[in-house]
Amino acid sequence: MYKILVFPIKIHIYIYIYIYIYIYIYIYIYIFFFKKKIFYIFFLYIIYIYIYI
C-alpha cells in the first residue's frame, strides 16, 4: 500500500522536473534567438529536445 501511494507522487515530481527543465531551456533558447538572431541554432535545439524526449 505504501509503494502504491508513493509511486504516483514520484512520477508527478519527475513530470514537474521535466516540465521546468523544458520551460527553462525554451526560455533560454528564445532569449538567445532574439539576441543573436540565429535561427538554425534555435531549430537544432528543438530537434535535440524532441530526440531527447
N, C-alpha and C positions, 0 to 999 in steps of 0.2 A: 504493500500500500504506500509506503514511504517513497519508494522508487517511482511509482506511478505519478505521485504528486510532484516530485522534484524534477523529473524528466521534462515535462512541458515547460516548466519555469526556465530550465537551462536552454531549451530551444528558443524561447522568447528572448532571452538575454543575447544569444548568438545572432538572432534575426535583427535585434536592435543595434548590435555592434556593427553588423554588415551594412545596415541602413545608414548609420552615422558615418562609417568609412566611405561609403558610396557618395553621400552628400558632400562630405569634406573634399574628396577627390574631384567631384564635379564642380564645386565652387572654385577650387584651386585652378582647374583647367579653364574654367570660364574667365577668371581674372587674368590668367596667363594669356589666353586667347585674345582678350581685349587689349592687354598691354603690348604684346609682341606682334599681334595681327598675323600670326602664323596658323593657317587653317589645317595643314597636314598633320601637325603635332596633336592638335585637338582631335582630329579624326583618328589618328593612331591610338590615342588614349581610349577612345570609345571602343574601338576594336579590341584592344587589350582587356578592358573591363568585361566585355561580353565573352571573350575567350576564357578569362579567369573564372568567371561565374559559371 
